Amino acid sequence: MISGWKSCAVVLAMAATAAMPAVAAETPKRGGTLTYLIPADAPPSLDAHRETTYVTMHTGAPFYSVLIRVNPDNPASTTDFVCDLCTEMPQPTDGGKTYTFKIRQGVKFHDGSPLTAEDAAASWNKIVFPAEGMLSARSSNFEMVDKVAATDPQTVVFHLKFATAAFLPALADPYGWIYEKRILDKDPHWYEKNIMGSGPFKFVSYDVGQAIRGERNPDYYRPGQPYLDAIVGLYAPKQATRVDALRSDRAAIEFRGLPPAASEELKAALGKDFASQESDWNCGSVVTVNEKKKPFDDVRVRRALTLAIDRWHGAEALSKIADVRTVGSLIFPGDPMAPSTEQLHEIAGFWRDIDKSRAEAKRLLKEAGAEGLNFELLNRDVDQPYKYVGIWIIDEWNKIGVKVTQKVLPSGPWLAAERGGDFSVVLQANCHSIVNPLIDVQPYLSSSISKQNYGNYEDPKEQEIYDKAFHETDPAMQKQLMFQFAKHVMDTEAHKLVLPWWHRIVPYHAYVKGWKISPSHYLNQDLANIWLDK
Amino acid sequence: MHRYIINRILLVFPTLIGAAALVFILMRLVPGDICLVRLGSGGTSFSTQALAQCHADIGIDRPWILQFGDFLWGLARFDFGISMWSGKPVVQEIATRFPISLEVAVMATIIAVAIAIPLGTISALRQNSWIDLVVRTFSIAGLATPSFWLGIVSILIVLDVTQAISGHPWMPPIDYVPLWKDPLRNLSIVALPAITIGYRYAAVSMRMTRSAMLEVLREDYIRTARAKGLINRIIINRHALKNALLPVVTVIGIEFAFLIGGLVVTEQVFNLNGIGRLMVLSVQNQDYTMTQALVMLVVTIAVLSNLVVDLLYAWLDPRVRLA
């Protein structure tokens, strides 16, 4: 199934990397210290299994290995998964329900002990079946997994309850760090405050809110890697500080991404020392309507709201000032399952003719008796891209006579208002690491099924389409079902108003080589393939 | 004098308990909680079980009254608990960051005092002269300029100037090093924030010094001292300045207490991992234990600063201790 997408993925990957500087055919140089910026204060804990923030990832990923991962030489692809600790990507057996991974021999943890299949199984069991009292942030992504077991020191087997295309992408989750079983058995919370893995770099020091330091792991299992002697991650929450630090070469790169204006500022300041890479970002901007509140229980009102938004022109203008760019459905635009532009034009709010679209919106509002509608948009107190996008859609709605005010709340109260249903319309983001459309769209399922769906609706028809897609193993059929799903959610029922996808811009010093951008700031962060051309 | 000191010290305790109750209640009145921020702020999905487990892990699923009891019991034992965000002892988290804020506050105070008292005095002595005009303009500019703005601009100026001179922009390091480990690097990190904060601080103190001096210089005892034929230096230093310093000391004390926890924006601008930045982070993350401890720390410092100021008052002005 994965191979069935390969040709399409290669084309997409080429397109996504078109803006990249030439990195091929250069021989990596050994040595040097990479100083990079982490745009935050400090991670809540150092245990990737329990955290969801990228801060944990940017702090700890260089110290750990994973079972499988996105190809670090082709991270723009959403379907190119390769082994990290395993020796070969397995072909599923038992009708697609059993995956058997052989673990590399001779891999050592940084404390010198050998890494075996027991460690991989223990780590994955911790993620998929967390013990009482243990927090696993992504266990719900693995509802298809029945059992994880090490059958011998070199073999770990995943038994699934049913065959699904969602399993391998979920397994390539960058948070699936492999921990040492011996330590987990002794204290399952040990990794929350300590770092000890088998990755390309060995842990040196960690000053909370200041810096994380690592040195080259001479026993790393990939010959020649890592190229760097050392890494230093500096925590810098303020964007202005990060831009200044990049300009003055206090740091070489910041992996999360900067807004277009900051990137332009650096380009002007650094001149020929400037490089940057861009990618669509696996973060969808989505407006959720609280269907428990009138008149939003009326599909005509919801359709009018989505029809009013001119995504095609808006995205073009917004991309100059905000971290958004590509118009797409609720499936990541670079994924083979994403609908084509022609298919998008069939969905309400994505029509070619905005005047026709807005005329229809006005007609629907009139028919629903909601002319002169006014409401409050709940938004998050984060500039990029929430506030920019919020102001834009308010203006778009104004064009069909809908008056909207904006209520901006800090993250905690914003989340609480969503969960408590204390809103009419809210602007959200749906972010993921690995692009895995079948899992990524789960927050759009009926509220009784997805606790992250704050739209307060029940839709059996939507669930029926989703279930078919989730269990479908033929890529073409699955793509067709996913389009049906998108059309149903975005148009027929207009549960979700999907806005332009986030766009990731990573500016850096041109002497940083080897790193390639991916659709998520969670991916490709072990830094093993980075080298410095100084 | 002893009774005066004991009275002042005894007043510290009700103030601290009042602040503790206030911060405890206010934090819990804010909608949302740390687990929502922790699991959901990245826009990623999380399960209801994960949320419940997180609540149980940090104990915020228990009734408020139990949480408050624990908090007070901890305070009584100087145990501020564990940070809900990092899982580390609050004392350890604060101890990491306190020296940075303290160093900046001390340096800013030294700069402020070194500028404010001489210039304020000269300005008063040369009232309405061109010197007075310059000093007043300098101090009003300091009052009108926000420290964070000055901080941002000063970094940009340093970047531009160094680029113009050497071709390579330079800015101070953004990772703190203690003074005893690398004095030069430490000073290069702390100097700019201390100067930008010290300038505003100096402006406040300078104006206070000037007006206090002007008032004192018009007092009868100064006229008497001049009539007695005392030399001007002794009149100024021994009689005028010492008395004029009373309100200045108050201002310096209040400002110093503010600097310890109040450098919220400046610490962010200069990427200083101090108490102010920790305060912002803990409020943003709704880390109750950390915010409570930080507020208690700031309140304690404010109360102690006021105590020191009161004691200095008594030393500077015998009328206070005799009253």
Chai-1 contact restraints between the chains, C-beta under 6 A:
chainA,res_idxA,chainB,res_idxB,connection_type,confidence,min_distance_angstrom,max_distance_angstrom,comment,restraint_id
A,D41,B,L281,contact,1.0,0.0,6.0,A-B,restraint_1
A,P44,B,R38,contact,1.0,0.0,6.0,A-B,restraint_2
A,P44,B,W85,contact,1.0,0.0,6.0,A-B,restraint_3
A,S45,B,G87,contact,1.0,0.0,6.0,A-B,restraint_4
A,T52,B,L39,contact,1.0,0.0,6.0,A-B,restraint_5
A,T52,B,G42,contact,1.0,0.0,6.0,A-B,restraint_6
A,T52,B,T44,contact,1.0,0.0,6.0,A-B,restraint_7
A,T53,B,G42,contact,1.0,0.0,6.0,A-B,restraint_8
A,L135,B,A50,contact,1.0,0.0,6.0,A-B,restraint_9
A,L135,B,Q53,contact,1.0,0.0,6.0,A-B,restraint_10
A,L135,B,C54,contact,1.0,0.0,6.0,A-B,restraint_11
A,A137,B,F46,contact,1.0,0.0,6.0,A-B,restraint_12
A,A137,B,A50,contact,1.0,0.0,6.0,A-B,restraint_13
A,S140,B,S47,contact,1.0,0.0,6.0,A-B,restraint_14
A,E192,B,G87,contact,1.0,0.0,6.0,A-B,restraint_15
A,V208,B,T96,contact,1.0,0.0,6.0,A-B,restraint_16
A,G209,B,N273,contact,1.0,0.0,6.0,A-B,restraint_17
A,Q210,B,D175,contact,1.0,0.0,6.0,A-B,restraint_18
A,Q210,B,N273,contact,1.0,0.0,6.0,A-B,restraint_19
A,A211,B,D175,contact,1.0,0.0,6.0,A-B,restraint_20
A,L234,B,I174,contact,1.0,0.0,6.0,A-B,restraint_21
A,L234,B,D175,contact,1.0,0.0,6.0,A-B,restraint_22
A,A236,B,I174,contact,1.0,0.0,6.0,A-B,restraint_23
A,A236,B,N271,contact,1.0,0.0,6.0,A-B,restraint_24
A,K238,B,Q268,contact,1.0,0.0,6.0,A-B,restraint_25
A,T241,B,N271,contact,1.0,0.0,6.0,A-B,restraint_26
A,D244,B,I155,contact,1.0,0.0,6.0,A-B,restraint_27
A,D244,B,M171,contact,1.0,0.0,6.0,A-B,restraint_28
A,A245,B,I174,contact,1.0,0.0,6.0,A-B,restraint_29
A,R247,B,P169,contact,1.0,0.0,6.0,A-B,restraint_30
A,S248,B,P169,contact,1.0,0.0,6.0,A-B,restraint_31
A,S248,B,W170,contact,1.0,0.0,6.0,A-B,restraint_32
A,S248,B,M171,contact,1.0,0.0,6.0,A-B,restraint_33
A,R250,B,I174,contact,1.0,0.0,6.0,A-B,restraint_34
A,C283,B,G43,contact,1.0,0.0,6.0,A-B,restraint_35
A,S411,B,V37,contact,1.0,0.0,6.0,A-B,restraint_36
A,S411,B,S41,contact,1.0,0.0,6.0,A-B,restraint_37
A,G412,B,G32,contact,1.0,0.0,6.0,A-B,restraint_38
A,G412,B,V37,contact,1.0,0.0,6.0,A-B,restraint_39
A,G412,B,Q286,contact,1.0,0.0,6.0,A-B,restraint_40
A,P413,B,P31,contact,1.0,0.0,6.0,A-B,restraint_41
A,P413,B,G32,contact,1.0,0.0,6.0,A-B,restraint_42
A,L415,B,G32,contact,1.0,0.0,6.0,A-B,restraint_43
A,L415,B,L36,contact,1.0,0.0,6.0,A-B,restraint_44
A,L415,B,G40,contact,1.0,0.0,6.0,A-B,restraint_45
A,A416,B,P31,contact,1.0,0.0,6.0,A-B,restraint_46
A,A416,B,G32,contact,1.0,0.0,6.0,A-B,restraint_47
A,A429,B,G43,contact,1.0,0.0,6.0,A-B,restraint_48
A,C431,B,G42,contact,1.0,0.0,6.0,A-B,restraint_49
A,C431,B,G43,contact,1.0,0.0,6.0,A-B,restraint_50
A,C431,B,T44,contact,1.0,0.0,6.0,A-B,restraint_51
A,P443,B,S45,contact,1.0,0.0,6.0,A-B,restraint_52
A,K451,B,T48,contact,1.0,0.0,6.0,A-B,restraint_53
A,Q452,B,S45,contact,1.0,0.0,6.0,A-B,restraint_54
